[in-house]
Amino acid sequence: MTPRVTSPAPATVWRSVLETDEGAVVGQSPAWREAVLADGRFTDASVHYAFPSGREVVLPLVRRRRSAAAARVVSSWPQVWGTGGPISTDGRITNDEAEFVWRDAARRGTLMTEVTLRPAADPTWVSAASRVGYAVEAGGSYLLDLAGGFDEVWSRRFRGTARTAMRKAEKLGVEVEVDRTGRLAHVYDELHERSVRRRAATEGEPVWLSRWRMSRVSSTPAQVALVAAAFGKDCATWVARRDGEPVAAVIVLSAGGHAKYWRGAMDKDLATPSRANDLLHRLAIEDACDQGRRWYDMGGAHPDSALAAFKTKLGATLHHTHELRARRLPARLGHEARSRVETLVKRVTGLGEM
């Protein structure tokens, strides 16, 4: 049962295991790993497990550079970098193998080990984590099934309101350009800055504070540049213009069977009336179908929110995700105290924000 364990996981092994795991998502790709490490704040702590059964597992992990050994948090991935979690040969795992992985991973964080599993991950990973002491928190991500191609998506998965909005954008003369070289990344950055300033004005707070708040849940220009460099032509920036003025932009990343709507920004006063976002996603989804992708991942949203309604209008459905945490904090601490300590640890180690 005891596997051969190697850390960090060799890039060649990572790619070979990934090729057999059809459920692997963008956040488990070598390009995503490259972008996270290029940030410069993190050290590769990934692990490769080669079991006697012939099954191989790669667990993406990083830790903060220069973090004290006694205060080490390992994560897959740091908060704003999103979903990671294990990949395995043919996407399968046994109970015993999963338990071994989680026990080993828990020892690698002296304070905490945290992993966000991909949507619809093998339930064995969740049940095994619970058995060996991980706290499990349920979440979700909205995915659009691209099976059958774009004609099927258009006629059977897009709601009528979505098709109407897309047609309206075209009638209003909204023009869309796509770039796969990074040339239009600055347009996304400019639109994101407009969103920051709009929030500052709405909330009555300094622009710098709004910028800091949004950086904790969105991407900085530096992160966008790192991701674009790592993904190359598989990072597509879609920009919608009306009368020559940029009104909305989305960034879509592709790897394996998934296209991931990673980031979006808009000038709300211009984009909403023109239905620019609907048209952007329509074209990005059609492009994903043409590339043979199986899923269009639109990320998370509160089920009762306007954002969730927008995603379901485009045919996306909610798929379960799970956040797993193995803590080394004293059990006698109450829940509220443990949460405060964990938040402080993440801030100190840099794994809770970017």
Secondary structure, DSSP 4 states (H G I P E B T S, - for coil): -PPEEESSPPHHHHHHHHHH-TT--GGGSHHHHHHHHHTSSEEE--EEEE-TTS-EEEE--EEETT--GGG-EEEES-GGG-----EEGGG---HHHHHHHHHHHHHH-SSEEEEEPPTT--HHHHHHHHHTT-EEEEEEEEEEE-TT-HHHIIIIIS-HHHHHHHHHHHHTT-EEEEESSSTTHHHHHHHHHHHHHHHHHHHT--HHHHHHHHHTTS--HHHHHHHHHHHGGGEEEEEEEETTEEEEEEEEEEETTEEEEEEEEE-HHHHHHHTHHHHHHHHHHHHHHHTT-SEEE-----TTSHHHHHHHHTT-EEEEEEEEEEE-S-TTS-HHHHHHHHHHHHHHHT-S--
